[in-house]
Amino acid sequence: MQSLMQQALGADWNALPPALQAHYQRGTNTDTGHLDIEFPAFMRLPLRGLRLLGALVHRDGKQIPTTVSKQMEGECQRWQRSITFPDGQVIYFKSFWIAAGEDNPNQLIEFVNPFLGLQMAVSVRDAKLYYEGVRFVLQIGKLRLPIPEWLALGHTDIVETAVDDQHFDMDFRLTHPLLGQIFRYAGRFNATPSPAQTH
């Protein structure tokens, strides 16, 4: 069965390098690497509030050891990012992903809690995977309400680039139309393919 990313990309999945295909494989898997996390000083307090909602990370730093675990539950993919800071504190950033629906075949929604999500369009260009934020969404029962990016945290851009057959670089940025770049994390990860992918 195809992974969520494979469904969203369609035929473009075949243009992804092996490291990125391993990163988005359907089965349970874990990536390991290091993150650089940065944000302006005025965002420190808002990020603490967002942490209460399960969103983003309220500490910054360089080359922070990070583990990203993923597993499928039906058509939902659950992610857990474990970020270990030099003082020993571990911050967990959990989310779950679903397809955005038949009307948006190349789009995914990442929910940081049962109510708040980010809808993104994915595409492949020059063997790189690009995400473009479309809107934020508020899920109330079966009702999904759109929230324009400018009313929330701003526009999301993510670029993932294979380094070799097992390693990839990722760069996540949030840019507000008035405040500029308000959050970024970027790093290099090792993605190990499952046995099913190596045969």
Backbone as CSV, one residue per row, in Angstrom:
resi,resn,N_x,N_y,N_z,CA_x,CA_y,CA_z,C_x,C_y,C_z
1,MET,0.843,-1.197,0.000,0.000,0.000,0.000,0.880,1.250,0.000
2,GLN,0.414,2.294,-0.665,1.209,3.510,-0.797,1.207,4.328,0.489
3,SER,2.290,5.072,0.694,2.358,6.002,1.814,1.534,7.243,1.496
4,LEU,1.274,8.066,2.524,0.541,9.306,2.299,1.261,10.204,1.302
5,MET,2.590,10.308,1.422,3.335,11.158,0.514,3.302,10.607,-0.913
6,GLN,3.390,9.305,-1.040,3.321,8.695,-2.367,1.965,8.966,-3.009
7,GLN,0.896,8.889,-2.231,-0.426,9.206,-2.763,-0.502,10.660,-3.199
8,ALA,0.057,11.572,-2.382,-0.030,12.994,-2.690,0.788,13.370,-3.925
9,LEU,1.923,12.726,-4.113,2.800,13.074,-5.236,2.415,12.376,-6.534
10,GLY,1.728,11.246,-6.434,1.390,10.512,-7.647,2.638,10.059,-8.379
11,ALA,2.654,10.269,-9.693,3.780,9.822,-10.514,5.085,10.518,-10.136
12,ASP,4.998,11.710,-9.517,6.215,12.436,-9.130,6.982,11.724,-8.014
13,TRP,6.328,10.783,-7.329,7.024,10.003,-6.302,8.276,9.355,-6.877
14,ASN,8.216,8.905,-8.112,9.348,8.216,-8.735,10.528,9.143,-8.976
15,ALA,10.299,10.459,-8.924,11.391,11.419,-9.099,12.098,11.737,-7.794
16,LEU,11.570,11.223,-6.673,12.232,11.450,-5.383,13.452,10.546,-5.258
17,PRO,14.578,11.050,-4.774,15.751,10.217,-4.521,15.471,9.195,-3.417
18,PRO,16.271,8.115,-3.337,16.036,7.051,-2.354,15.943,7.545,-0.908
19,ALA,16.765,8.512,-0.509,16.731,8.977,0.883,15.378,9.578,1.236
20,LEU,14.780,10.331,0.304,13.488,10.942,0.582,12.363,9.912,0.493
21,GLN,12.490,8.938,-0.388,11.495,7.858,-0.408,11.541,7.072,0.904
22,ALA,12.746,6.846,1.435,12.868,6.139,2.714,12.260,6.963,3.847
23,HIS,12.441,8.286,3.794,11.891,9.178,4.819,10.372,9.097,4.864
24,TYR,9.749,8.903,3.697,8.287,8.914,3.609,7.687,7.535,3.351
25,GLN,8.428,6.483,3.651,7.893,5.140,3.491,6.692,4.939,4.409
26,ARG,5.848,3.990,4.047,4.604,3.793,4.774,4.805,3.155,6.148
27,GLY,5.700,2.222,6.259,5.848,1.468,7.495,6.431,2.286,8.633
28,THR,6.445,1.675,9.822,7.056,2.305,10.984,8.554,2.501,10.730
29,ASN,9.057,3.709,10.975,10.473,3.986,10.716,10.937,5.163,11.536
30,THR,12.247,5.314,11.643,12.848,6.368,12.459,14.002,7.017,11.704
31,ASP,14.034,8.344,11.721,15.151,9.122,11.174,15.931,9.725,12.334
32,THR,17.225,9.825,12.183,18.059,10.444,13.216,18.922,11.530,12.589
33,GLY,19.139,12.599,13.350,19.960,13.680,12.824,20.120,14.794,13.840
34,HIS,20.367,15.992,13.331,20.572,17.173,14.175,19.832,18.361,13.574
35,LEU,19.297,19.209,14.453,18.548,20.378,14.028,19.208,21.664,14.515
36,ASP,19.146,22.682,13.674,19.376,24.062,14.090,18.004,24.709,14.200
37,ILE,17.701,25.317,15.346,16.410,25.959,15.573,16.660,27.428,15.871
38,GLU,15.960,28.307,15.154,16.173,29.739,15.373,14.858,30.501,15.228
39,PHE,14.748,31.591,15.988,13.591,32.479,15.907,13.984,33.793,16.563
40,PRO,13.326,34.902,16.192,13.642,36.192,16.822,13.201,36.211,18.278
41,ALA,13.840,37.086,19.058,13.592,37.127,20.497,12.129,37.397,20.830
42,PHE,11.455,38.202,19.998,10.058,38.526,20.313,9.121,37.329,20.167
43,MET,9.605,36.253,19.556,8.758,35.061,19.387,8.867,34.088,20.560
44,ARG,9.782,34.333,21.475,10.001,33.348,22.551,8.736,33.133,23.391
45,LEU,8.086,34.219,23.775,6.873,34.087,24.584,5.715,33.484,23.782
46,PRO,5.436,33.963,22.547,4.374,33.321,21.759,4.621,31.832,21.530
47,LEU,5.882,31.443,21.342,6.175,30.024,21.123,5.891,29.191,22.371
48,ARG,6.076,29.778,23.548,5.702,29.062,24.772,4.202,28.794,24.796
49,GLY,3.426,29.774,24.340,1.987,29.574,24.256,1.615,28.529,23.229
50,LEU,2.298,28.546,22.089,2.011,27.566,21.046,2.357,26.149,21.494
51,ARG,3.370,26.023,22.370,3.720,24.702,22.888,2.562,24.093,23.660
52,LEU,1.764,24.920,24.309,0.603,24.417,25.039,-0.418,23.801,24.093
53,LEU,-0.384,24.238,22.832,-1.266,23.674,21.809,-0.617,22.502,21.079
54,GLY,0.658,22.228,21.411,1.369,21.138,20.764,2.154,21.546,19.538
55,ALA,2.277,22.856,19.293,2.896,23.333,18.053,4.331,23.814,18.272
56,LEU,5.189,23.505,17.317,6.544,24.028,17.233,7.366,23.760,18.493
57,VAL,8.466,24.518,18.645,9.421,24.319,19.741,9.803,25.695,20.269
58,HIS,9.879,25.850,21.589,10.106,27.171,22.182,11.556,27.400,22.610
59,ARG,12.467,26.483,22.251,13.889,26.683,22.540,14.662,26.678,21.230
60,ASP,15.781,27.421,21.221,16.609,27.448,20.022,17.959,26.794,20.315
61,GLY,18.773,26.652,19.289,20.079,26.038,19.459,20.622,25.511,18.145
62,LYS,21.866,25.055,18.190,22.550,24.548,17.006,22.885,23.069,17.182
63,GLN,22.742,22.329,16.112,23.141,20.918,16.062,22.568,20.120,17.241
64,ILE,21.262,20.231,17.417,20.580,19.565,18.519,20.181,18.156,18.077
65,PRO,20.626,17.112,18.782,20.262,15.743,18.397,18.746,15.563,18.353
66,THR,18.280,15.002,17.239,16.838,14.879,17.011,16.518,13.524,16.401
67,THR,15.463,12.910,16.904,14.957,11.649,16.364,13.526,11.865,15.903
68,VAL,13.211,11.372,14.712,11.867,11.513,14.156,11.305,10.116,13.910
69,SER,10.275,9.744,14.677,9.652,8.429,14.538,8.291,8.583,13.877
70,LYS,7.960,7.648,12.972,6.693,7.699,12.237,6.055,6.323,12.213
71,GLN,4.740,6.308,12.311,4.027,5.052,12.167,2.630,5.319,11.616
72,MET,2.103,4.349,10.889,0.777,4.475,10.301,-0.267,3.884,11.236
73,GLU,-1.399,4.562,11.305,-2.589,4.051,11.975,-3.739,4.228,10.998
74,GLY,-4.038,3.177,10.241,-5.026,3.301,9.176,-4.505,4.247,8.110
75,GLU,-5.262,5.289,7.808,-4.836,6.271,6.804,-4.212,7.508,7.445
76,CYS,-3.910,7.424,8.727,-3.282,8.520,9.464,-1.838,8.148,9.772
77,GLN,-0.928,9.080,9.575,0.476,8.847,9.922,0.834,9.704,11.124
78,ARG,1.346,9.062,12.182,1.715,9.777,13.399,3.223,10.014,13.425
79,TRP,3.597,11.241,13.759,4.995,11.646,13.848,5.309,12.033,15.287
80,GLN,6.510,11.663,15.748,7.018,12.163,17.026,8.464,12.581,16.841
81,ARG,8.723,13.862,17.082,10.075,14.396,17.016,10.579,14.548,18.446
82,SER,11.709,13.937,18.753,12.321,14.014,20.088,13.585,14.847,19.956
83,ILE,13.614,16.017,20.581,14.708,16.964,20.438,15.397,17.080,21.797
84,THR,16.681,16.691,21.871,17.402,16.605,23.138,18.402,17.751,23.251
85,PHE,18.159,18.658,24.169,19.001,19.844,24.331,20.204,19.533,25.226
86,PRO,21.251,20.365,25.145,22.484,20.073,25.892,22.297,19.928,27.394
87,ASP,21.283,20.588,27.974,21.056,20.477,29.415,20.260,19.233,29.789
88,GLY,19.956,18.406,28.801,19.239,17.167,29.063,17.736,17.237,28.840
89,GLN,17.181,18.435,28.682,15.747,18.532,28.435,15.404,17.945,27.068
90,VAL,14.354,17.140,27.044,13.868,16.573,25.790,12.500,17.182,25.496
91,ILE,12.370,17.795,24.323,11.084,18.336,23.892,10.521,17.410,22.826
92,TYR,9.274,17.028,23.009,8.597,16.172,22.042,7.628,17.024,21.227
93,PHE,7.763,16.948,19.931,6.862,17.646,19.021,6.113,16.577,18.239
94,LYS,4.838,16.367,18.611,4.040,15.302,18.012,3.009,15.896,17.051
95,SER,2.706,15.142,16.017,1.674,15.560,15.074,1.135,14.332,14.359
96,PHE,0.040,14.531,13.640,-0.430,13.455,12.765,-0.851,14.041,11.422
97,TRP,-0.660,13.228,10.379,-0.874,13.666,9.003,-2.022,12.890,8.385
98,ILE,-2.810,13.591,7.569,-3.844,12.942,6.780,-3.834,13.549,5.378
99,ALA,-4.442,12.849,4.426,-4.639,13.424,3.100,-5.680,14.532,3.188
100,ALA,-5.522,15.566,2.364,-6.427,16.717,2.427,-7.766,16.444,1.763
101,GLY,-7.884,15.335,1.028,-9.162,14.996,0.407,-9.081,14.954,-1.103
102,GLU,-10.099,14.380,-1.729,-10.088,14.184,-3.174,-10.026,15.491,-3.944
103,ASP,-10.553,16.569,-3.377,-10.525,17.866,-4.064,-9.136,18.488,-4.076
104,ASN,-8.246,17.984,-3.241,-6.877,18.517,-3.137,-5.884,17.352,-3.170
105,PRO,-5.741,16.689,-4.317,-4.989,15.425,-4.363,-3.506,15.543,-4.030
106,ASN,-2.917,16.719,-4.206,-1.488,16.864,-3.921,-1.243,17.569,-2.593
107,GLN,-2.224,17.508,-1.685,-2.111,18.243,-0.431,-2.279,17.324,0.771
108,LEU,-1.576,17.682,1.841,-1.626,16.973,3.114,-1.956,17.965,4.219
109,ILE,-2.522,17.461,5.319,-2.765,18.301,6.490,-2.021,17.689,7.666
110,GLU,-1.215,18.528,8.325,-0.523,18.108,9.537,-1.232,18.746,10.731
111,PHE,-1.777,17.904,11.608,-2.453,18.378,12.808,-1.497,18.280,13.998
112,VAL,-1.411,19.363,14.780,-0.592,19.346,15.991,-1.429,18.988,17.216
113,ASN,-2.729,18.979,17.052,-3.680,18.501,18.059,-4.953,18.135,17.295
114,PRO,-5.989,17.627,17.954,-7.171,17.193,17.190,-7.912,18.315,16.461
115,PHE,-7.566,19.571,16.750,-8.344,20.683,16.218,-7.585,21.565,15.224
116,LEU,-6.271,21.722,15.417,-5.519,22.716,14.654,-4.536,22.032,13.697
117,GLY,-4.633,22.408,12.417,-3.761,21.785,11.429,-3.250,22.786,10.411
118,LEU,-2.259,22.348,9.654,-1.673,23.129,8.569,-1.810,22.335,7.278
119,GLN,-2.485,22.921,6.299,-2.665,22.275,4.999,-1.561,22.734,4.066
120,MET,-0.895,21.775,3.411,0.257,22.073,2.565,0.169,21.326,1.249
121,ALA,0.641,21.967,0.188,0.751,21.336,-1.129,2.181,20.852,-1.310
122,VAL,2.339,19.665,-1.895,3.671,19.096,-2.083,3.951,18.908,-3.575
123,SER,5.221,19.057,-3.933,5.632,18.874,-5.323,7.107,18.508,-5.362
124,VAL,7.548,17.974,-6.485,8.949,17.612,-6.694,9.496,18.442,-7.853
125,ARG,10.621,19.114,-7.584,11.304,19.887,-8.624,12.802,19.669,-8.477
126,ASP,13.440,19.291,-9.556,14.893,19.056,-9.542,15.288,18.083,-8.443
127,ALA,14.496,17.033,-8.267,14.749,15.955,-7.298,14.666,16.435,-5.851
128,LYS,14.097,17.620,-5.622,13.878,18.133,-4.274,12.381,18.118,-3.974
129,LEU,12.036,17.909,-2.700,10.641,17.920,-2.281,10.314,19.287,-1.690
130,TYR,9.261,19.895,-2.216,8.831,21.220,-1.765,7.441,21.136,-1.123
131,TYR,7.297,21.803,0.008,5.992,22.023,0.625,5.681,23.520,0.522
132,GLU,4.431,23.835,0.225,3.968,25.225,0.249,2.718,25.282,1.118
133,GLY,2.751,26.129,2.151,1.578,26.291,2.981,0.396,26.810,2.172
134,VAL,-0.769,26.228,2.387,-1.991,26.658,1.708,-2.863,27.460,2.668
135,ARG,-3.081,26.916,3.855,-3.901,27.561,4.875,-3.769,26.767,6.160
136,PHE,-4.177,27.360,7.249,-4.376,26.639,8.493,-5.835,26.197,8.543
137,VAL,-6.105,25.146,9.304,-7.482,24.659,9.396,-7.841,24.423,10.858
138,LEU,-9.113,24.635,11.146,-9.675,24.350,12.461,-10.712,23.247,12.284
139,GLN,-10.460,22.097,12.896,-11.340,20.938,12.760,-12.274,20.871,13.965
140,ILE,-13.579,20.950,13.696,-14.596,20.829,14.744,-15.547,19.728,14.316
141,GLY,-15.372,18.546,14.904,-16.154,17.405,14.452,-15.831,17.106,12.995
142,LYS,-16.858,17.049,12.157,-16.643,16.812,10.728,-16.479,18.111,9.946
143,LEU,-16.600,19.240,10.646,-16.486,20.551,10.007,-15.032,21.009,10.012
144,ARG,-14.529,21.390,8.848,-13.140,21.858,8.720,-13.171,23.303,8.233
145,LEU,-12.788,24.220,9.123,-12.846,25.642,8.811,-11.481,26.151,8.365
146,PRO,-11.406,26.877,7.240,-10.122,27.424,6.788,-9.734,28.673,7.562
147,ILE,-8.433,28.797,7.844,-7.881,29.997,8.467,-6.787,30.517,7.543
148,PRO,-6.950,31.715,6.964,-5.912,32.241,6.070,-4.559,32.346,6.777
149,GLU,-3.495,32.127,6.028,-2.153,32.158,6.624,-1.862,33.479,7.327
150,TRP,-2.294,34.588,6.715,-1.950,35.900,7.270,-2.633,36.156,8.605
151,LEU,-3.712,35.398,8.899,-4.386,35.547,10.182,-3.717,34.727,11.279
152,ALA,-2.796,33.854,10.878,-2.144,32.976,11.850,-0.639,33.271,11.861
153,LEU,0.156,32.244,11.656,1.609,32.400,11.796,2.305,32.851,10.519
154,GLY,1.579,32.871,9.401,2.199,33.254,8.155,2.368,32.069,7.223
155,HIS,3.251,32.231,6.248,3.417,31.250,5.169,4.497,30.225,5.509
156,THR,4.197,28.972,5.215,5.130,27.870,5.458,5.826,27.468,4.167
157,ASP,7.142,27.328,4.224,7.935,26.769,3.128,8.834,25.688,3.705
158,ILE,8.859,24.539,3.054,9.765,23.464,3.445,10.435,22.930,2.178
159,VAL,11.744,22.749,2.253,12.492,22.136,1.155,13.313,20.984,1.728
160,GLU,13.220,19.820,1.080,14.002,18.661,1.498,14.845,18.195,0.318
161,THR,16.138,17.992,0.585,17.107,17.709,-0.473,17.931,16.492,-0.101
162,ALA,17.974,15.499,-0.968,18.798,14.314,-0.708,20.272,14.670,-0.813
163,VAL,21.061,14.156,0.133,22.514,14.335,0.119,23.175,13.117,-0.529
164,ASP,22.692,11.936,-0.160,23.111,10.671,-0.768,21.934,9.712,-0.630
165,ASP,22.158,8.422,-0.751,21.041,7.477,-0.745,20.383,7.313,0.620
166,GLN,21.022,7.797,1.693,20.444,7.642,3.031,20.243,8.948,3.783
167,HIS,20.887,10.009,3.368,20.826,11.264,4.114,20.118,12.348,3.310
168,PHE,19.399,13.206,4.040,18.733,14.332,3.397,18.792,15.557,4.308
169,ASP,18.750,16.722,3.699,18.666,17.987,4.412,17.235,18.489,4.362
170,MET,16.761,19.063,5.466,15.441,19.681,5.466,15.544,21.105,6.001
171,ASP,14.682,21.984,5.462,14.689,23.393,5.847,13.238,23.860,5.938
172,PHE,12.801,24.151,7.156,11.416,24.568,7.427,11.442,26.030,7.850
173,ARG,10.601,26.867,7.198,10.557,28.293,7.534,9.112,28.772,7.620
174,LEU,8.852,29.605,8.620,7.576,30.305,8.753,7.843,31.795,8.569
175,THR,7.143,32.414,7.610,7.364,33.822,7.312,6.041,34.572,7.399
176,HIS,5.983,35.544,8.292,4.778,36.347,8.473,4.847,37.565,7.551
177,PRO,3.717,37.979,6.945,3.761,39.104,5.990,4.214,40.422,6.607
178,LEU,4.031,40.594,7.911,4.443,41.839,8.571,5.719,41.681,9.379
179,LEU,5.910,40.526,9.995,7.009,40.335,10.946,8.229,39.663,10.335
180,GLY,8.115,39.194,9.095,9.230,38.494,8.462,9.333,37.056,8.949
181,GLN,10.535,36.490,8.844,10.727,35.098,9.266,10.631,35.008,10.783
182,ILE,9.650,34.220,11.252,9.427,34.135,12.694,9.866,32.800,13.281
183,PHE,10.184,31.821,12.424,10.638,30.538,12.935,11.320,29.770,11.813
184,ARG,12.397,29.071,12.189,13.064,28.194,11.229,13.701,27.040,11.975
185,TYR,13.559,25.834,11.414,14.461,24.771,11.831,14.937,24.035,10.600
186,ALA,16.193,23.627,10.671,16.829,22.991,9.524,17.860,21.999,10.034
187,GLY,18.090,20.944,9.269,19.077,19.961,9.698,19.274,18.857,8.687
188,ARG,20.138,17.932,9.051,20.449,16.767,8.206,20.055,15.500,8.955
189,PHE,19.439,14.576,8.222,18.930,13.350,8.833,19.328,12.124,8.026
190,ASN,19.396,11.006,8.748,19.627,9.702,8.135,18.300,8.963,8.089
191,ALA,17.873,8.577,6.904,16.622,7.842,6.721,16.944,6.427,6.291
192,THR,16.548,5.465,7.092,16.848,4.056,6.812,15.644,3.416,6.145
193,PRO,15.788,2.868,4.942,14.658,2.229,4.289,14.267,0.938,4.998
194,SER,12.984,0.615,4.939,12.523,-0.652,5.498,12.966,-1.789,4.594
195,PRO,12.996,-3.048,5.105,13.399,-4.173,4.268,12.572,-4.281,2.994
196,ALA,11.292,-3.900,3.073,10.433,-4.000,1.897,10.898,-3.064,0.792
197,GLN,11.529,-1.917,1.163,11.982,-0.974,0.168,13.314,-1.363,-0.451
198,THR,14.055,-2.203,0.195,15.384,-2.526,-0.294,15.381,-3.749,-1.193
199,HIS,14.216,-4.322,-1.428,14.115,-5.505,-2.304,13.211,-5.210,-3.476
